[in-house]
Amino acid sequence: MKILVSNDDGIDSAGIAALAEELKKIGDVTVVAPRTEQSAVGHAITMKIPLRVTEYYKNGDFFGYAVEGTPADCIKMGIRNIMKTKPDIVISGINHGSNTAINIIYSGTVSAAREAAIMDVPAIAISVTSHEATDFSYAAKIASLLAQTVVKNGLPAGTLLNVNVPDLPEKEIKGMKLTRQGKSKWDDIYEERIDPYGKKYFWLTGKLIEADTDLETDQFAIRNNYVAVTPIHFDLTDYDTFEDMKNWNIENLSTDN
């Protein structure tokens, strides 16, 4: 099995190291990840400036390729330029912090997996639900298990799996739940602060507004100590509204008075 691994926390993160190490037990792993942290960049790609790629070493051993770009850049570069053959699967993570509900829109971790899906490669995004997480071993095992399952069973074109693992000891995890994307969202505030020179600046803060009460939603599942596995796709069409709008006769609207 040929596996392409990426993330948005940067190539030197603890999460990607644990993920790559575990996946080497089941396949040939290629790491292509951002040189620096790219959290919350969404599905941005680099245009009009050069993309630089360098070999990256950890403890004197070759680890992968560091890209001075976004997570989506890394997937394009990995599949088109670095790997000699298309990977069987792409896995993005292990992210430091959850990617559930509305937050999925902003996630560079999810966007890396989504870029793979756009390029017709099965993909998984995986996150641990704490920015202070230090043990990624269980999440890495979940990623390996799901990778083998996805390669065996396949995914529909354009679909990826978004996986969130509670930051708990393995014995406290109740199991895995197949979930939908929840509706919880962040109430963001730009907090005004003053720097040491007396200049005003703003820092993004906020709190999560919990709107989910069903174990079939990702946010509620992780709150109740389940691993949430959510199939998502990049088709953003609202099909119910599409059908309703057929009665609007948009084709017959005119700007002529």
FIMILUM-211347 format. One record per atom (N, C-alpha, C, O): x negated, y negated, z; residue in one letter. Coordinates in steps of 0.001 Angstrom, whole numbers, padded with zeros to 6 digits, always signed. Last residue first. Layout:
BEGIN
XYZa ...
# end
This chain:
BEGIN
+035992-047055-017446n +037132-047627-016716n +038369-047668-017602n +039428-048117-017163n +033950-044177-017623d +034644-045265-018354d +035831-045745-017535d +036587-044939-016993d +033019-042006-016391t +032569-043288-015846t +033222-044462-016569t +033058-045613-016163t +035203-039254-015780s +034558-040177-016714s +034152-041448-015998s +034855-041917-015102s +035945-035793-015424l +035711-037119-014847l +034931-037981-015819l +034102-037488-016584l +036123-033256-016435n +036956-034271-017077n +036797-035664-016464n +037433-036614-016919n +034552-031678-014862e +034201-031772-016278e +034962-032872-016990e +034518-033373-018023e +035895-031666-012432i +034717-032504-012582i +034347-032709-014046i +033885-033783-014430i +038313-030682-011338n +038219-031072-012753n +037044-032012-013006n +037176-033020-013702n +038742-029658-008866w +038434-031085-008934w +038384-031611-010374w +038410-032819-010605w +038973-026947-008793n +040221-027713-008885n +039977-029216-008994n +040926-029974-009196n +036451-026083-008323k +036968-025872-009677k +038276-026626-009889k +038651-026914-011025k +035937-026342-005671m +035691-027518-006509m +036111-027323-007956m +036128-028277-008733m +036370-023774-004653d +037322-024846-004352d +037168-026023-005312d +038159-026630-005717d +034063-022456-005607e +035386-022043-006090e +036423-023142-005842e +037257-023417-006705e +032116-023910-004201f +032061-023826-005664f +033426-023454-006233f +033891-024047-007206f +032791-023283-001595t +033035-024645-002070t +032992-024702-003596t +033745-025456-004212t +031958-020597-001651d +033342-020934-001319d +033685-022330-001834d +034739-022536-002436d +029213-020781-002274y +030127-020188-003246y +031590-020476-002933y +032397-020589-003856y +026773-022869-002207d +027926-022614-001331d +029045-022092-002230d +029743-022875-002873d +023478-021970-003084t +024831-022283-003525t +025869-021953-002459t +025839-020870-001875t +020898-021312-002606l +021546-022208-001642l +022973-022581-002043l +023599-023423-001399l +018954-018610-002753d +020120-019156-003455d +020922-019988-002459d +021558-019433-001563d +016996-017384-001299f +016773-018785-001660f +017895-019370-002511f +017797-020516-002949f +018010-015432+001621h +017598-015602+000219h +017540-017081-000126h +017977-017929+000653h +017580-013059+004343i +017927-014383+003809i +017465-014465+002354i +016636-013671+001910i +018260-010832+006921p +018007-010950+005484p +018467-012325+004996p +019616-012709+005215p +016813-010698+010068t +017809-011420+009271t +017437-011432+007795t +016398-011986+007436t +016495-009335+013095v +016065-009084+011714v +017148-009631+010790v +018257-009101+010733v +015396-009918+016326a +016391-010294+015317a +015805-010109+013922a +014749-010657+013606a +015010-008011+019157v +014326-008444+017942v +015396-008716+016889v +016211-007843+016592v +016611-009166+022150y +016567-008294+020985y +015640-008886+019926y +015503-010104+019814y +017108-010822+024366n +015972-009889+024386n +016010-008822+023302n +015511-007713+023494n +018922-012798+024087n +019337-011624+024848n +018346-010467+024699n +018694-009300+024880n +017783-014574+022424r +018039-015025+023793r +018423-013859+024695r +018266-013926+025914r +017877-013142+020086i +016582-013262+020762i +016751-013757+022193i +015963-013409+023073i +020670-013365+019567a +020033-012055+019748a +018702-012180+020480a +018427-011407+021398a +021066-016058+019169f +021674-015428+020349f +021027-014071+020624f +020859-013679+021778f +019626-016452+016759q +019260-017182+017970q +019819-016518+019231q +019126-016427+020245q +020898-014668+014853d +019495-014533+015239d +019162-015208+016566d +018493-014613+017410d +024003-013046+015516t +023263-014222+015064t +021848-014173+015638t +021629-013702+016754t +025268-010943+016656e +024935-010790+015244e +024312-012057+014666e +024111-012143+013455e +025967-011728+019161l +024738-010963+019029l +024369-010687+017577l +023256-010239+017302l +027116-015014+019456d +027377-013703+018868d +026052-012975+018696d +025107-013538+018143d +026937-017665+019922t +027366-016824+021044t +027636-015388+020611t +028305-014635+021319t +025305-020695+019132d +025570-019301+018786d +025891-018476+020028d +025210-018574+021049d +024347-023162+019582a +025687-023095+019023a +026115-021661+018723a +027168-021438+018126a +022259-025172+021442e +022688-023784+021243e +024140-023748+020764e +025043-024236+021443e +020065-027415+020487i +021503-027363+020760i +021986-025956+020416i +022106-025598+019244i +016919-028045+021764l +017710-027145+020945l +019161-027163+021407l +019447-026948+022585l +015610-031368+021773k +016043-030157+022466k +016928-029343+021544k +017598-029880+020661k +012644-033428+021275g +014052-033064+021137g +014386-031822+021931g +013553-031292+022666g +010175-035326+019449t +010588-034458+020541t +012050-034064+020311t +012613-034349+019254t +007585-036851+017762l +008813-036087+017610l +009032-035168+018809l +008181-034342+019138l +006507-040043+018610w +006210-038613+018705w +007522-037845+018670w +008448-038132+019428w +005174-043135+017442f +006331-042296+017736f +005922-040829+017684f +005115-040417+016850f +003498-046099+018713y +003620-044972+017800y +004808-044123+018250y +005379-044362+019313y +002031-049323+019211k +003206-048453+019278k +003072-047295+018285k +002596-047478+017164k -001031-050062+020835k -000241-049978+019609k +000906-048978+019774k +000752-047928+020398k -002828-050146+022892g -001628-050956+023016g -000735-050943+021798g +000217-051719+021718g -004820-048377+022708y -005118-049725+022228y -003895-050645+022275y -003923-051766+021768y -003832-045908+023477p -004765-046592+024377p -005116-048022+023966p -005645-048791+024769p -000307-046207+022374d -001631-045600+022374d -002594-046396+023263d -002219-047458+023760d +002935-045615+023511i +001902-046636+023316i +000538-045956+023381i +000253-045216+024323i +005999-044342+022050r +004893-044306+022992r +003897-045421+022648r +004019-046079+021615r +009268-043160+021500e +008319-044280+021356e +007256-044210+022456e +007572-044042+023633e +010267-040192+020016e +010004-040876+021279e +008931-041956+021092e +007838-041690+020592e +012633-039315+017981y +011279-039854+017864y +011027-040737+019081y +011505-041868+019164y +014435-036337+018391i +014277-037724+018809i +012831-038134+018564i +011907-037392+018897i +016754-033853+017318d +015431-034463+017283d +015463-035933+017679d +016393-036667+017345d +018211-031213+018237d +018581-032623+018331d +017274-033401+018455d +016752-033586+019554d +018146-028302+016286w +017436-029221+017164w +018032-030615+017088w +018319-031126+016006w +020759-025795+016334k +019856-026738+015673k +019228-027667+016700k +019710-027799+017825k +022603-022806+015530s +021929-023664+016505s +020965-024595+015776s +020419-024239+014731s +023660-021003+013802k +023980-022409+013552k +023373-023351+014601k +023607-024559+014559k +021786-018128+012468g +022676-018842+013370g +022866-020299+012990g +022317-020775+011997g +021821-015642+010041q +021229-016921+010435q +022233-017681+011292q +023387-017860+010900q +022635-012401+011397r +022840-013498+010443r +022064-014712+010938r +021697-014793+012110r +020863-009259+012026t +021536-010511+012380t +021761-011414+011168t +021183-011230+010097t +020275-006257+013535l +020479-006858+012225l +021354-008091+012424l +022468-007982+012936l +018123-005889+016265k +019471-006209+015815k +019411-006764+014394k +018596-007635+014092k +016201-003604+018231m +016324-004480+017075m +017792-004683+016723m +018606-003770+016863m +015730-003705+021843g +015811-003044+020550g +015869-004068+019430g +015617-005254+019646g +015174-004963+024216k +016301-004029+024190k +016411-003251+022882k +017114-002243+022821k +012131-005380+025855i +012867-005599+024603i +013941-004519+024482i +013665-003328+024623i +010648-004602+027997e +011797-005470+028272e +012609-005792+027021e +013667-006413+027117e +008505-003184+027031k +009500-002434+027803k +010743-003263+028115k +011784-002704+028460k +006878-005187+025878e +007632-004267+025027e +008745-003556+025784e +009825-003346+025232e +007203-008402+027406p +006582-007081+027347p +007484-006117+026575p +008709-006229+026622p +008126-011105+025155l +008324-010307+026366l +007493-009039+026277l +007111-008633+025179l +009184-013105+023183d +007867-013085+023808d +007998-012435+025183d +007985-013102+026218d +011184-011517+020666p +011073-012199+021961p +009665-012057+022548p +009037-011007+022419p +010741-012026+017269v +010470-011087+018351v +010365-011852+019671v +009534-012752+019787v +012351-012244+014201n +011952-012961+015403n +011882-011995+016577n +012823-011249+016849n +012154-012232+010703v +012133-011432+011924v +011634-012287+013082v +010619-012973+012962v +013652-012229+007668n +013132-013143+008678n +013283-012473+010032n +014397-012179+010465n +013105-010763+004559l +013511-010542+005946l +012841-011580+006839l +011629-011784+006779l +014464-011880+001393l +013364-011565+002299l +013927-011301+003683l +015095-011584+003948l +015544-011808-002009t +015849-011659-000584t +014586-011317+000196t +013742-010557-000278t +015002-011771-004704g +015207-013064-004063g +015491-013007-002578g +015664-014047-001943g +016487-008660-005306a +015677-009750-005850a +016022-011059-005143a +017194-011407-005003a +016871-006611-002366p +017394-007248-003574p +016484-008383-004031p +015790-008992-003217p +014215-004383-001417l +015112-005495-001097l +015674-006051-002398l +015015-005970-003435l +013229-000985-000500g +013363-002133-001386g +014281-003206-000819g +015026-002968+000132g +012567+001312+000913n +013961+001092+000526n +014166-000052-000458n +015169-000085-001172n +009725+001283+001209k +010446+002520+000912k +011818+002254+000320k +012204+002888-000661k +009154-001347+001842v +008525-000763+000655v +009248+000521+000243v +009368+000810-000948v +010670-001529+004231v +011015-002349+003058v +010416-001753+001785v +011097-001663+000763v +009313+000282+005900t +010729+000485+005600t +011147-000283+004356t +011888+000237+003521t +006786-000854+006094q +006923+000482+005511q +008370+000759+005106q +008621+001398+004083q +007530-003265+007320a +006852-003271+006022a +007009-001918+005336a +007325-001845+004149a +008549-002417+009762l +009465-002983+008767l +008835-003031+007387l +009528-002855+006385l +006159-001503+010989l +007309-000611+010821l +008249-001122+009728l +008693-000354+008874l +004621-003877+010987s +004162-002685+010275s +005315-001728+009982s +005436-001208+008873s +006179-005541+012612a +005886-005933+011230a +005463-004727+010406a +005892-004569+009263a +006060-004101+015012i +007356-004290+014353i +007146-004652+012882i +007844-004139+012007i +003335-004407+015548k +003867-003065+015301k +005233-003131+014618k +005533-002314+013747k +003272-007165+015975a +002500-006592+014868a +002997-005187+014528a +003071-004820+013355a +004812-007359+018276a +005307-007977+017035a +004569-007406+015825a +005171-007188+014773a +003030-006074+020051y +004339-005485+019762y +004913-006051+018464y +005443-005302+017643y +000768-007824+019999s +000645-006414+019614s +001991-005790+019260s +002091-005056+018277s +000374-010355+020786f +001113-010183+019539f +001174-008717+019112f +001585-008408+017994f +000128-012318+023499d +000112-010895+023136d +001004-010691+021913d +002224-010834+021987d +000539-014990+023881t -000847-014523+023831t -000965-013060+023412t -002041-012613+023015t +002605-017853+023346a +002414-016399+023296a +000933-016045+023185a +000173-016715+022486a +003383-020443+023369e +002336-020073+024321e +002053-018571+024307e +001333-018072+025172e +005498-020682+021741h +004255-021298+021266h +003090-020957+022179h +001933-021157+021809h +007606-017886+021288s +006973-018825+022207s +005705-019378+021581s +004931-018642+020968s +008682-015658+019858t +009528-016784+020269t +008919-017704+021317t +009641-018249+022152t +006966-014825+016887v +007159-014557+018313v +007739-015818+018929v +007341-016926+018570v +007906-013891+013552s +007567-014883+014558s +007753-014303+015951s +008579-013417+016172s +007566-013143+010109i +007712-012660+011481i +007155-013674+012464i +006084-014243+012253i +008906-012473+006952a +008360-013507+007832a +008595-013041+009257a +009692-012593+009591a +008344-010380+004207i +008811-010472+005589i +008134-011671+006239i +006927-011863+006092i +009173-009374+000828a +008470-010185+001820a +009167-010172+003174a +010379-009985+003282a +008562-008194-002504p +009258-008075-001218p +008458-008774-000121p +007227-008769-000135p +008214-010389-005198v +007482-009495-004312v +008264-009401-003003v +008605-010437-002433v +009097-012348-007016d +009549-010958-007153d +008690-009963-006375d +008462-008841-006826d +008576-014924-006430m +007648-014275-007356m +007914-012777-007476m +007074-012026-007970m +010441-015399-004487i +010603-016085-005764i +009745-015422-006846i +010128-015363-008014i +009210-013947-002452a +010482-013474-003012a +010764-014123-004360a +011270-013470-005273a +007018-015624-001969a +006798-014268-002471a +008071-013717-003111a +008024-013099-004174a +008398-017808-000961e +007649-017952-002209e +007350-016591-002817e +007418-016420-004034e +009331-016690+001430r +010292-017050+000382r +009597-017236-000965r +010149-016863-002000r +006973-016461+002872a +007685-015250+002480a +008685-015531+001360a +008865-014714+000457a +006471-019220+003132a +005482-018351+002499a +006143-017061+002020a +005905-016618+000897a +008753-020043+004514s +008553-020483+003134s +007499-019661+002412s +007615-019425+001209s +008380-019021+007058v +009451-018467+006229v +009241-018841+004763v +009522-018040+003871v +006201-020693+007768t +006102-019235+007836t +007139-018577+006935t +006817-017687+006148t +007210-023246+007631g +006202-022855+006653g +006015-021351+006620g +005706-020785+005571g +010533-024165+008267s +009434-023264+008578s +008496-023000+007405s +008926-022586+006328s +012829-025630+007932y +011568-026352+008067y +010346-025445+008057y +009229-025923+007856y +014876-023743+007823i +014695-024670+006705i +013311-025315+006738i +012694-025522+005693i +014974-022494+010276i +014409-021760+009148i +014071-022708+007999i +013091-022497+007285i +016454-024027+012014n +015005-024218+012004n +014327-023512+010839n +013222-023889+010449n +019013-023078+012071i +018719-024167+011132i +017219-024388+010986i +016760-024879+009955i +017985-019783+013052a +019073-020743+012820a +018646-021824+011814a +017991-021517+010817a +014439-019505+013830t +015821-019032+013774t +016754-020164+013373t +016374-021335+013356t +011541-018859+014597n +012079-019458+013373n +013478-018898+013158n +013673-017944+012406n +009549-019423+017574s +010632-018799+016816s +010974-019582+015545s +010730-020784+015440s +005975-019247+017912g +007237-019962+018060g +008292-019374+017142g +007976-018883+016058g +003578-018557+015849h +003649-018956+017255h +004896-019824+017433h +004864-021017+017132h +003986-015862+013533n +004102-017269+013882n +004181-017474+015387n +004774-016670+016107n +001665-013696+012282i +002785-013787+013224i +002846-015218+013718i +001869-015733+014262i +002936-014456+009000g +002994-014542+010455g +001674-014099+011070g +000648-014138+010391g +004265-012748+006297s +003859-014066+006787s +004020-014118+008298s +005103-013859+008822s +003557-010362+003930i +004009-010572+005302i +003414-011873+005812i +002200-012071+005763i +004489-008859+000902v +003865-010014+001549v +004439-010124+002959v +005646-009996+003162v +003858-005822-000889i +004650-006607+000062i +003807-007777+000567i +002581-007693+000647i +002280-004973-002910d +003536-004246-002706d +004456-005018-001769d +005679-004890-001840d +000732-007525-004975p +000909-006768-003732p +002240-006019-003708p +003192-006388-004396p -000691-007140-008217k +000385-007698-007399k +000557-006875-006124k +000532-005645-006184k -004275-007005-008377t -002959-006480-008732t -001922-007058-007780t -002252-007425-006653t -006262-008652-007426k -006386-008148-008792k -005079-007547-009290k -004800-007575-010488k -005800-011671-005668m -005578-010228-005745m -005615-009769-007201m -005066-010423-008087m -006258-014393-006521i -007189-013662-005662i -007021-012149-005767i -008003-011427-005937i -004308-015512-008286n -005738-015740-008494n -006665-014826-007703n -007759-014513-008172n -001613-014840-007774r -002036-015188-009132r -003551-015181-009332r -004029-014878-010425r -001440-014216-005020i -000880-013311-006028i -001465-013581-007414i -001778-012642-008146i -002807-016354-003733g -003111-014961-003446g -002664-014028-004547g -003416-013148-004966g -001584-018651-004781m -003006-018414-005002m -003355-016947-004795m -004105-016363-005577m +001058-018297-003818k +000792-018443-005254k -000657-018092-005570k -000933-017335-006501k +000448-018239-001059i +001078-017088-001713i +000849-017146-003220i +000482-016141-003829i -000660-020778-000637c -001438-019575-000334c -000870-018343-001027c -001620-017502-001524c +001437-022513-001225d +000228-022513-002054d -000543-021211-001879d -001018-020620-002849d +003050-021939+000975a +003507-021550-000362a +002346-021545-001349a +002272-020673-002215a +001446-023080+003060p +001720-021641+003006p +002189-021167+001629p +001769-020107+001165p -000794-025525+001476t +000381-025125+002234t +000551-023604+002226t -000127-022912+001466t -004375-025982+001633g -003049-026248+001096g -001979-025707+002014g -002227-025458+003194g -007064-024839+001346e -006773-026202+001805e -005438-026641+001203e -005382-027550+000374e -007299-021534+002404v -006837-022444+001348v -006549-023808+001960v -005864-023907+002978v -009454-018895+003007a -008848-020096+003569a -008546-021077+002451a -009419-021413+001651a -009293-015430+002923y -009519-016643+002139y -008744-017802+002759y -007542-017704+003005y -010828-013196+005317g -009884-013531+004257g -010278-014819+003568g -011432-015246+003616g -012945-012065+006811f -011557-011916+007246f -010571-012182+006123f -009578-011467+005989f -016138-010681+007212f -015202-011300+006286f -013763-011017+006720f -013403-009866+006968f -017758-011230+010359d -017148-010316+009399d -016166-011068+008499d -015457-011967+008950d -018608-013032+012288g -019577-012565+011311g -019026-011633+010253g -019750-011269+009326g -016315-013708+013631n -017339-012928+014329n -018328-012290+013350n -018811-011176+013554n -014797-014115+010571k -014565-014112+012009k -015583-013183+012652k -015704-012019+012271k -014825-016151+007635y -015411-015077+008435y -015035-015247+009902y -014961-016364+010414y -013528-016826+004446y -013465-017124+005880y -013941-015911+006660y -013523-014785+006391y -014174-018440+001369e -014168-017205+002147e -014265-017562+003631e -014989-018480+004018e -011995-021029+000165t -013293-020559+000639t -013134-019239+001385t -012081-018963+001959t -010519-023159-002151v -010436-021856-001496v -011839-021418-001096v -012760-021433-001913v -008706-026105-002807r -010007-025482-002582r -009814-024206-001752r -009051-024183-000787r -006937-027746-005182l -006793-026725-004145l -008137-026025-003993l -008643-025424-004941l -006920-031272-005892p -007470-029922-006056p -007137-029019-004878p -007064-029464-003733p -003782-032929-006446i -005081-032891-005785i -005599-031457-005875i -004803-030519-005929i -001424-032569-007828k -002221-033758-008151k -003487-033904-007317k -004202-034896-007457k +000280-030714-005294m +000211-031202-006674m -000713-032414-006724m -000777-033192-005773m +001185-028002-003273t +000206-029061-003527t +000175-029412-005005t +000059-028537-005863t +004487-027582-001951i +003338-027091-002710i +002448-028275-003050i +002910-029415-003107i +006739-026889+000767a +005903-027815+000004a +004818-027066-000763a +004296-026054-000296a +008749-025737+002253h +008305-025059+001032h +007468-025980+000149h +007489-025861-001076h +007727-026708+005527g +008755-026206+004632g +008137-025528+003422g +007129-024831+003537g +006001-027489+007406v +005845-028151+006100v +006902-027675+005109v +006974-028173+003986v +005930-026396+009983a +007068-027259+009605a +006855-028020+008310a +007451-029079+008112a +002384-026058+010197s +003717-025812+010752s +004714-026853+010252s +004388-028032+010117s -000207-025663+009321q +000758-026245+008387q +002187-026021+008881q +003098-025817+008078q -003575-025809+010405e -002165-025582+010730e -001249-026341+009786e -001480-027513+009486e -005990-025066+007801t -005548-025745+009015t -004060-025503+009220t -003368-025045+008310t -006192-023282+005670r -007384-023553+006474r -007002-024190+007808r -007614-023894+008833r -003608-020852+005189p -004061-022248+005224p -005300-022412+006107p -005433-021768+007147p -004616-017642+003760a -003870-018475+004697a -004410-019899+004694a -005534-020137+004252a -004726-014478+002874v -004866-015783+002215v -003991-016746+003015v -002764-016671+002952v -005941-011282+003234v -005474-012454+003968v -005768-013707+003150v -006913-013965+002780v -005047-008096+002292t -005715-009311+001832t -005104-010492+002566t -003889-010687+002530t -005276-004686+003123v -004808-006017+003510v -005694-007107+002911v -006920-007054+003007v -004024-001667+002372d -005141-002523+001986d -004699-003975+002155d -003840-004448+001411d -002369+000058+005141g -002600-000369+003774g -003852-001213+003603g -004621-001438+004538g -002052+000808+007768i -001107+001375+006791i -001398+000964+005355i -000750+001461+004433i -003914-000447+009292k -003675+000970+009582k -002789+001624+008527k -002772+002849+008401k -003804-003063+008657k -004907-002302+008052k -004758-000809+008319k -005396+000007+007654k -001845-004075+010304l -001453-003660+008957l -002552-002890+008237l -002268-002141+007303l -003297-004774+012608e -002314-003693+012665e -001980-003170+011271e -001846-001962+011076e -004894-006897+011611e -005514-005713+012215e -004546-004535+012242e -004938-003410+011929e -002990-008777+010795a -003876-008155+009813a -004489-006871+010354a -004592-005875+009638a -001816-009423+013327l -001022-008865+012234l -001910-008130+011236l -001621-006991+010868l -003930-010540+014771a -003270-009334+015269a -002480-008638+014166a -002476-007410+014078a -004460-012768+013109a -005502-011781+013375a -004894-010458+013842a -005286-009388+013376a -002138-014224+013240i -002483-013607+011955i -003576-012560+012129i -003620-011577+011389i -002184-014998+015992g -001097-014201+015439g -001464-013509+014145g -001142-012335+013957g -004364-016656+016405a -004368-015324+017009a -003309-014418+016391a -003512-013209+016278a -005629-018491+013553s -004669-018261+014632s -004749-016832+015151s -005149-015917+014432s -007199-019259+011427d -007885-018910+012666d -006936-018613+013825d -007382-018494+014966d -005564-020002+009344i -006254-018719+009234i -006949-018307+010521i -007262-017130+010699i -002387-021356+010386g -003778-021461+010004g -004508-020139+010118g -004120-019265+010893g +000296-021182+010719d -000480-021650+011864d -001962-021805+011551d -002715-022332+012371d +001578-020008+008650d +001520-021474+008616d +000721-022045+009786d +000489-023253+009846d +000316-017209+006647n +001022-017792+007793n +001116-019297+007615n +000776-019817+006552n -000199-013931+005115s -000397-015375+005213s +000311-015883+006466s +000841-015097+007252s -001203-011059+003338v -000841-011653+004622v -001137-013143+004595v -002188-013571+004117v -000345-008505+001172l -000846-009878+001249l -000309-010506+002531l +000896-010487+002780l -001125-005160+000700i -000393-006120+001531i -001092-007466+001497i -002291-007558+001762i -000634-002166-000918k -001376-003423-000977k -000543-004518-000312k +000595-004772-000705k -000845+001195+000000m +000000+000000+000000m -000888-001256+000000m -001788-001382+000830m 
# end
